[in-house]
């Protein structure tokens, strides 16, 4: 099997996309699953046979990860297929327009228009993050006022597997992809982080409190895990 190139490989009768790479100075085998592909790293002088045996010994883990893995998808492709967004509790249609100048977005009562040079995908993501920060901040302020939480500063990030976090100083960091979630899950993510201003851990008291301000919190948490696997694949890190 050629190294450093993508090939089909059968793992217990399951066809996978496998890339084997020899790594200088590495002393151990390593297997990773990203974007629906399996990456197998081996020490430079190790035999390919031994690397594949290591892969087979981790068969269950690899197949489980592949089952929950999604190919990365451009934000423009996602928005074209899923052309609505919940913004401050309002469902709005989304349109993409080609721009000959800088990227920008326009918002009215029922529609969001993102205009960007179609050849520059990064510019769309940049203005989308601007839009997400504005609307997530509005929602944080709304719930803070409604449930009498102290005001919070927020920041947006592009985490691979986290929706949000709260720093010791009280700054709330949200994944910009929160804006791609439906209204209930958006609200759940925000209320979950606000609840941490009362309880920093995930104790029973935390969940009791969260369920008071966000009914069916456990159910929403499970839904977020299911739907998040796809949403995390959207856009660039």
C-alpha positions in Angstrom: 0.0 0.0 0.0 1.5 3.4 -1.0 2.1 5.8 1.9 1.0 9.4 2.1 -1.8 8.8 -0.4 -5.5 8.1 0.1 -6.6 4.6 -0.6 -9.6 2.3 0.0 -9.1 -0.2 2.8 -11.4 -2.8 4.3 -11.6 -2.9 8.1 -13.7 -6.0 9.1 -15.6 -5.8 5.8 -16.2 -2.0 6.2 -14.7 0.1 3.4 -12.8 3.1 4.7 -10.6 5.9 3.2 -7.2 5.4 4.7 -4.1 7.5 4.6 -0.8 6.1 6.0 2.0 8.4 6.8 5.5 7.7 8.1 6.6 10.2 10.7 10.2 11.0 11.5 11.1 10.9 15.3 7.8 9.2 16.1 8.1 6.2 18.4 4.6 5.0 18.3 1.6 4.3 16.1 -1.3 6.8 16.0 -4.7 6.6 14.4 -7.1 9.5 13.8 -10.5 10.0 12.2 -11.2 13.4 10.6 -13.7 14.4 7.9 -14.7 10.8 7.3 -11.2 9.6 6.6 -8.8 7.5 8.7 -5.2 8.7 9.2 -2.6 6.1 10.3 0.7 7.5 11.5 3.7 5.1 12.1 7.3 5.5 13.0 9.4 6.0 9.9 11.2 2.6 10.1 8.2 0.6 11.3 6.7 -1.9 9.0 3.5 -1.2 7.2 2.2 -4.6 8.3 2.7 -3.7 12.0 0.9 -0.3 11.4 -2.1 -2.1 9.8 -2.2 -4.6 12.7 -2.4 -1.6 15.1 -5.2 -0.2 13.1 -7.1 -3.5 13.2 -6.6 -3.6 17.0 -8.5 -0.3 17.2 -11.2 -1.4 14.8 -14.2 -0.7 17.1 -13.0 2.8 18.0 -12.3 3.7 14.4 -15.7 2.4 13.1 -17.5 4.2 15.9 -15.8 7.5 15.1 -16.5 7.1 11.4 -20.1 6.5 12.1 -20.2 9.9 13.8 -17.9 11.7 11.4 -19.0 14.1 8.6 -17.1 15.5 5.7 -16.3 19.2 6.1 -18.7 21.4 4.3 -18.3 25.0 3.1 -20.5 27.5 4.9 -21.9 28.7 1.5 -22.9 25.2 0.6 -24.6 24.7 4.0 -26.5 28.0 3.7 -27.6 27.2 0.2 -29.1 23.9 1.4 -30.4 25.1 4.7 -31.6 28.6 3.7 -33.1 29.8 7.0 -31.7 31.1 10.3 -33.2 31.8 13.7 -32.2 35.3 14.7 -33.5 36.5 18.1 -36.3 34.1 18.0 -37.4 35.0 14.4 -37.0 32.6 11.5 -35.5 34.4 8.5 -34.8 33.2 5.0 -31.2 33.4 3.8 -29.9 34.6 0.4 -26.4 34.5 -0.9 -25.3 37.1 -3.5 -22.1 37.5 -5.5 -20.3 40.8 -4.6 -17.7 42.6 -6.7 -16.6 44.5 -3.6 -16.1 43.7 0.0 -18.3 41.2 1.8 -21.3 42.5 3.7 -24.7 41.4 5.0 -28.1 43.1 5.0 -30.9 42.2 7.4 -34.6 43.1 7.3 -37.6 41.8 9.1 -37.8 38.5 7.2 -34.6 38.0 5.4 -30.8 37.9 5.7 -28.7 38.6 2.6 -25.0 37.7 2.7 -23.1 39.3 -0.2 -19.5 38.3 -0.8 -17.1 37.5 -3.7 -18.0 33.9 -4.5 -14.4 33.0 -5.1 -13.6 34.1 -1.5 -15.3 31.7 0.9 -13.3 33.1 3.9 -15.0 36.5 3.4 -18.4 34.9 3.9 -17.4 33.2 7.1 -15.9 36.5 8.4 -19.2 38.4 7.9 -21.2 35.5 9.2 -19.2 35.5 12.4 -19.9 39.3 12.7 -23.6 38.6 12.3 -23.4 35.7 14.8 -21.7 37.8 17.4 -24.4 40.5 17.2 -27.3 38.2 17.5 -25.8 35.9 20.2 -24.9 39.0 22.2 -28.5 40.2 21.9 -29.8 36.9 23.1 -27.4 36.8 26.0 -28.5 40.3 27.0 -32.2 39.3 26.7 -31.9 36.2 28.9 -29.6 38.0 31.4 -32.3 40.6 31.8 -35.1 38.1 31.9 -33.5 35.9 34.6 -31.6 38.6 36.4 -28.1 37.5 35.5 -25.2 40.0 35.7 -24.2 41.4 32.3 -21.6 39.3 30.4 -18.9 40.0 27.8 -18.9 37.5 25.0 -16.4 36.4 22.4 -16.8 34.0 19.4 -14.5 31.2 18.5 -14.3 28.3 16.1 -13.9 25.3 18.4 -13.9 21.8 16.9 -16.1 20.1 19.5 -17.4 22.7 22.0 -20.4 25.0 21.8 -19.4 27.4 24.5 -17.4 28.0 27.6 -17.2 30.4 30.5 -13.9 31.8 31.8 -13.1 32.4 35.5 -13.6 36.2 34.8 -17.1 35.6 33.5 -16.5 36.0 29.7 -18.7 33.8 27.7 -17.1 32.2 24.6 -19.5 30.8 21.9 -18.8 28.8 18.8 -20.0 30.9 15.9 -21.9 27.8 14.6 -24.4 28.3 17.4 -26.2 30.6 14.9 -26.7 27.5 12.6 -28.7 25.7 15.3 -32.5 25.8 15.6 -34.1 28.2 18.1 -34.5 25.8 21.0 -30.9 24.6 20.8 -29.5 28.2 20.4 -31.4 29.1 23.6 -30.2 26.0 25.4 -26.5 26.7 24.7 -26.9 30.3 25.9 -28.9 29.4 29.0 -26.5 26.6 29.8 -23.5 29.0 29.9 -25.5 31.6 31.9 -26.4 28.9 34.4 -22.7 28.4 35.0 -22.6 31.9 36.6 -24.6 30.2 39.5 -23.0 26.8 39.4 -19.6 26.3 37.8 -19.8 22.5 37.6 -22.4 20.1 36.2 -23.7 19.1 39.6 -27.3 18.0 40.4 -27.9 21.6 41.6 -26.7 22.9 38.2 -29.2 20.8 36.3 -32.1 21.6 38.6 -31.4 25.3 38.2 -30.9 25.0 34.4 -34.2 23.0 34.0 -36.0 25.9 35.8 -35.0 28.4 33.2 -34.8 26.0 30.3 -37.4 23.2 30.6 -36.4 19.8 29.1 -32.7 20.8 29.4 -31.5 17.1 29.4 -33.5 16.3 26.3 -32.1 19.4 24.6 -28.6 18.5 25.6 -29.0 15.1 23.9 -30.5 16.7 20.8 -27.5 19.1 20.7 -25.1 16.1 20.7 -26.9 14.5 17.8 -27.3 17.6 15.6 -24.0 19.1 16.5 -22.0 16.3 14.8 -23.1 17.7 11.4 -23.0 21.4 12.3 -19.4 21.1 13.6 -18.3 20.1 10.1 -19.5 23.4 8.6 -16.9 26.0 7.7 -13.2 26.5 8.4 -11.5 26.1 11.7 
